[in-house]
């Protein structure tokens, strides 16, 4: 399974989902992140973009990392992808079946729990959902599993249950929280790939910081590119959801930027 340098996030794009996802693929993104959560995502629009890209020879299915998510009812609106009266294991199976239909594929590369049922603890409901997700992987409908919107406490409690470890953890990444230092450390210790989202929108103070401005000016790039290069340098798999073709190109071009070890440490220290 290819793991790209970037993920393209498809949330909050509604009727522009197909066009923007197809543009991202044509620009060079090879990782697509979505969810079977109609409240914030239009998963079927992602599938339409994939079909168009396959037909045009832009990309093949084998070249992509395709990631979607199971979302609890509390995170959904009225457009549920499963029977709300069914048990959680059945809801996972129904949500996955709908995702595969939406995306026009027999499998996804990564299936993510879109957040635990509790903001504090890993619960029995989470354990039931995770067991059902493991069954989806065993059946070949996903290559790997992940969790999102978790704390280190969640991950430690999950590990203590003896549950299969996630391959991915995806979190909103705030500089003021040490760029999610505790969760990243947990992931690093266990070989889990950390996916960081909202790297720009969660950190406007970093984009405005004189240090980042100086690095960007010296390299002839944008401050946003410095932040993405920093994320790559500390081992993150960054997610961007830009709707701008120019920003898509800039984001991918940040891979070619070089930061010194001192610059990486300095940016990390901006967390305070």
Secondary structure as UniProt FT lines:
FT   STRAND          6..9
FT   TURN            11..12
FT   HELIX           14..16
FT   HELIX           17..27
FT   STRAND          31..33
FT   TURN            38..40
FT   HELIX           43..56
FT   HELIX           61..63
FT   STRAND          65..70
FT   HELIX           73..75
FT   TURN            84..85
FT   HELIX           88..103
FT   STRAND          108..113
FT   HELIX           124..138
FT   TURN            139..140
FT   STRAND          142..148
FT   HELIX           152..160
FT   TURN            161..162
FT   STRAND          168..172
FT   HELIX           175..177
FT   TURN            178..180
FT   HELIX           181..190
FT   STRAND          193..197
FT   TURN            199..202
FT   HELIX           204..207
FT   HELIX           210..219
FT   HELIX           223..233
FT   TURN            234..235
FT   STRAND          236..240
FT   HELIX           245..253
FT   HELIX           254..256
FT   HELIX           261..268
FT   HELIX           269..271
//
